[in-house]
Amino acid sequence: MENIDATVITTSLPAMARDLHQDPISLKMALTAYVVGLGIFIPICGWVSDRFGARNVFRTAIGIFMAGSILCALSFSLPTFVFARFLQGAGGAMMVPVGRLVIFRAVPKRDLIKAIGYLTMPALLGPVIGPPLGGAITAYLHWRWIFFINIPISLLGIYLAGKYIDNERGGDAGRLDTFGFIFSALGSGLLMLGLAMIGEHQVADSVVIAMCVLGALFVYAYWRHANRVEAPLLDFRLLRIPTFHASVAGGSLFRIGLGAVPFLLPLALQEGLHMDPFESGMITCASAFGAIFMKAIARRVLARFGFRRVLIVNAALAGLALSSYGLFTHSTPVLVMLGVVAFGGFFPSLQFTCLNSIVYADIASADASRATSLASVVQQLSLGLGVTISGMVLQASSRLAGHEHLTASDFLPAFLVIGLFSWLSIPVTRQLPADAGTELAGKH
């Protein structure tokens, strides 16, 4: 549901922008608001799951996501749409992390890669179904119907979660780190919103600068606080574990680049190349076919080459594939676009399989909740930061070129930047030991 929702929305952004009387780039605020909701509430997902049980939290999260979807469909202005997306983010903050936590506690480490493959395969249907579905709905019905799709899926999810998920608690949850929650929520929320509003001129520049500065100060305050308390919500001491550090730190750089693609690629195809939403969606969904194919062979690739080598080489190839999106022009054949976009799903899919598996390679069961919270919040904030950075680069390149409306050439610098972030992850993953994740990869 989350993956369909995200890919449907990005395909329909230009139509939404026209209906809400906004510039298409301004709609990155809606994408950022979702990530801000994730960033605020993911830190407490581990504690909440331990305190109230996985099933209760999972079902409540789906209900909140559904309520946000209904509000999105009823929105008639950018502020109300941004608030509705934030509410969706608050629900989404509990769904994926709690799901991962349930899998980690139920599956032996030797089967973790296979289990994560089973877990993510259905999610990959989102990028397959989402773009053409969003394009068709936008072109032939109205974009508001996109959000009503989530209602029957949510109701089914609530029923199935109640039937099949145990209300497992991870031992004594202890007391909530209240000050840590306040510092992390204010820090991530203000910083992400401030960065997203740079260049938008919706509020005074001084307000935007103040939001960024205050957000950075609260992030620093949380870091100081986390180093003093015994059980912080986000325990940075876990980063001393090499495999966890590589997954979180290296993965965050990679995700900044990849997080921009669902926002940038449909915009490039529709605004830069003047495709309609359905054509754009059909090309965009090619990445999901590449991703699905890679999932089928990921375990064998890791068993043959190991985590360290795959993470290094694959990041370089993924960066090249994503950067090449910026070379699309009106004369580029559609089959070439489809092939390039498919490779743009193939390599990131393998990278995500590596990162999402090795994050738990050396984590003790007692630390699983805190590890999930920290890894998830960094992942989601990185994805949101990718949207913000790519939007800023796109705005700057368009204005420097003196273009009143976006053209195909305006997108090349933004795609080069997102490819650069993939390459920047390589120095981090190079620090991994050669035998890292041996038990997970099945190498002996």
C-alpha positions, 0 to 999 in steps of 0.5 A: 500500500505504501509503495503503490501510494508513493509511486501513484502520487509522483506520477500525478504530481503535475496534475495535482499541482495544476489543480492546487494552483501550484508550481510542480516543484512546490509539490515536493513539500507534500512528499517532504511532509510525508517523510517528516511524519516518518522522521518524527514517529519512527524513533518511537516505533520500537518502544511502542511495539514493545509496549503495546504489541506488534499487532495492535501497533500495526493495525493502528498504523494502517488505520491512521494511514487510511485516515490520511489518505481520505484527507488527501482526497478531500484536500483543496489547497497545498497546506491541507494536502501537506497536512494530510500527507504528514498524517499518512507519514505518521501511520507509515512510520509504524508499518514497515519498521514493525513489520521488519521487527516481526520478521527479525524476531521470527526468522533465523539469521541464516534465512534472513536474506530469503525472508527479506526477499519474500517480504519485499517482493509484494512491495515491489508490486507497488512500483509496477502497478503504481505509475501506470495506475496513477497515470491512467487515473489522472488521465482518464478520471481524477487524481483524487481517486488515487487516495480512495484506493487505499481504503479497501487495502487498509481494511483488508490489511487490518483484518489480515493483521488481526488474523495472522500477526501475534501481538508479540512484545519484545520484553520490558519496554521501560519508560519512554525517553520523553526528552529524546522524543521531543528533541528528535521530533523537533530536530528532524521536523524543523530541519526537513521542512526548512530545507524543503522550503528553501527557494519556495518563497511561501514564507520569509527567507528569515523564517526558513533559515530560522527553521533550519538552524533550530532544527540543527540545534535540536538534532545536536541536543538530541545527540548530546542527550542520547550519549547521556541516557541509558536507553535512548530512542535512537542509540548511536552507540550501535553505529560502533558495530561495523555492519550496522554502521555500513548499512546505516551510514553508507545506506543513507548516502545511497538512499539520498540519491535514490529517494529523488528518483520517484519525484524527479523522473516522472517530472522529467518525463511529463514537464521536460519531455511533455509526455502524458501521465499514462505514458510517463507511468508506463516508462517509470514502472520499468524500474520495478521489473528490473528490481523484481528480477534482481530479487530472484538472484540476489541471494546467489550473487551475495553468496558468490561475491560477498556483501562488501564487494557487492555493495562497492561495485553495485553502488558504482553501477547504480550511480551510473544508471540513475545519472543517465536518466538526465540524458533523456531527450525528445529524440530518445527512443522509448525502448532505450528509456525503458531499458535504462530505467529497468537497469535503474531498478536492477542495481538499487534493488540489489543494494537495498537487499544488501543494506536491509539484510546486513543491518541485522547481521551482528545485532543482538535480539535485545537490541533489535527494537532500538536498531530498527528505530535508528536504521528506519529513521535514517533511511526515511530521512535520507529518502526525503532529503533526496527529494529536497536536494534534487528539487533545489538543484532543479530549481537552481538549474532552471533559473540559471538557464533563464527558463520560465518553464522546466525543460529537459535540459534542466534535469541533467544536473539534478540526475548527476547529483543523485548519481553522485550520492550513490558513489559517495556511499562507496568509501563507507562500505569499503570499511567493511571486513571482507567476510562481513555478513558471511552467515547471512550470505551463506558463504562458509 
